[in-house]
Structure formats: structure tokens, C-alpha cells
Amino acid sequence: MLVGSPLKIIRMITQLCCAKDGNLCEIISVTGSNRSRFAELGFNKGVRVQVVSHIEDSLRLNIRDYCIALRKEEAEDITVKIIESK
């Protein structure tokens, strides 16, 4: 017997700022003026990112082994593929 609802497995491409809380995403591309800064923080193609929560005008994310907050306007420059949705 299953307890709770199982994860939905989907493959949708969107901007990171549009992903919902709990989504597990894979980075497709990073553009914009902060591209090199994002690369230094670990936002590289193929890396998985989990959206923890949306807080006012920012997102709280788990990437690699740490938690980071990005402004939604910064997250618009990161294109992701949603791998799992809770």
C-alpha cells in the first residue's frame, strides 16, 4: 500500500524562476550578464537543482551540497528541465 502521493515524473523546459516548490530540475543553459558568476556558484549545464521555496522576490535552492537564494530576476537567466515534481 502506498502512503501519500507518488512523485510525478515530467520533462518540461522552463526558466528556473517558474519552477514550483519541490521541483527537481536539471540546468539546460545559463545566459545573461551574471553567467560567469553563476558558473562559479555551480550553475552549470547538467547540474541538478531543487527548488526549496519561493520567498517574496527570491527563490531558495539546493544545488550540489549547499543552499542558495537567488532573486527571481536572476533566475530568469537559467533555463532548466523539470525532472521531478512533488
PyMOL commands that set and color helices and strands:
alter all, ss='L'
color gray80, all
select helices_A, chain A and resi 16-18+35-40+72-75
alter helices_A, ss='H'
color red, helices_A
select strands_A, chain A and resi 8-15+24-30+48-55+58-63+66-71+78-85
alter strands_A, ss='S'
color yellow, strands_A
deselect
rebuild
show_as cartoon
